[in-house]
């Protein structure tokens, strides 16, 4: 088994060392074996799991959704419907946020390029104050 230090694991996955420790603390990443000197020794399973977690976080999944997806990943014979449901719920949340951002963009677009000469006449200040 190839052993990685926490720094090497972080470098290979692009995950900060403190984040790796946090994932261990909350049980997303199993605690690694320790060397005789007490250093963490991560293996290929840690590397694969951390890649999975990182990709999930990059896609915006919550820690709890990733925890559920990791549980599903350990049972390859299970039906995919639970994973599909989690992804569909996340997609609905992403779409809600996009709609909210589009409303925000429209509101800001209405404020930009005010062309007022004084703050007393400024549409931006007026919009924020009302």
N, C-alpha and C positions, 0 to 999 in steps of 0.2 A: 504494500500500500504506500502510495506517495503521501508524504506528510507536508503540510503547508503551515507556515506561521500565520498568525492573524493578519499581519501586514501583507504577506503574499496572497492570502485569500482575498483581502480587500483589493489589492492591485489587479488580480485576475478577474474580479467581478465588478469593479468600479464602485464598491460599497465601502463607505467610511468605516474605520475600525470601531468607532464608538457605536455606530449603527449595528455592526455585527454583534457587539457585546449586548446591545439592547435586544436584538432578535433572540439571542441565547436566553436572556433574562425572562422574556415573555414566552419562551417555549417554541418559537417559530423555527429556530435552528437548534438542533440538539447540542448539548455540551460536548466538546471534543475530549479526546483522551489528553492526558498531560504527560509531558516528558519527565524524566527523573528530576530535572531542575524546576519543574512546575509550569513550564510553558505549554500553552495550548498547541495541540497538533491536529490540524484539520485534514480530512481526507477527501477523496473524490466525491463521496456522497454529500459532504458539506458543500463542496463546490457546485455540484448540480443543484442542490436544494437552494443555495443562495442565488444562483442564476434565476431559478424559478421565482423566488421571492422578488428579486430585483425587477424582473420582467413584469410581474404582476403590479408592483408599485409604479413602474413606468407607465403602465396602462391605467393607473389611477384606482386600482382595487384597494379597498380598505384592508387593514391588517386582519380583521375577522373574516373577510371574504377569502383572503389568501390562505388563512388557516383552514377554512373549509375546503378550498381547492387542493391544498396539500393533503388533507385527509382523503379526498377522492382519488388523488394521484397514487396513493398507496394501495388502491383497490382497482386494478385495471379491468377486472371483469364486471364492475358495477355499470349500470346504464349511465349514459351521459346526461340525462335530463337534469340532474342537480347542478352540474357545471353549466349547462345551458341556461338554467334559471338564474344562476348567479350572474352570468354574463349579461343576460337580458335586463336584469334589475339594474346593473351598473350602466348599461347603455341608456336606459331610460333616465337615469340620474345625469349622465353626460349630456343627453339631449336637453334636459331641463336647464342645465347650466348654460348651454349654448344659447338657448332662447333668452335666458336672463342677460347674457352678455350682449346679444343682439339688441335688446331693449336699451341696455346701457350705452352701446355704441350710438344708437339713434338719438338718445337724450344728449349725449356729449356732442354729437354732430350738430344738433340744434344750437348748442351754446357756443361752439367754436367760431372764430372770426366775427367777434361781436361788433367791431367797428365803432364802438362808443368812444367818446372823447374823455369821459371821466368815469370813475368808479360808480358814481351816483347813477349813471346811465347804463352801466354794464349789465348785459343779459346774463352773464355767467354768475356774477354776484347776486343778481336778482333771483335767478333760478335756484341757487343754493339757499337763499334766505327765505324763500317762500315755501 
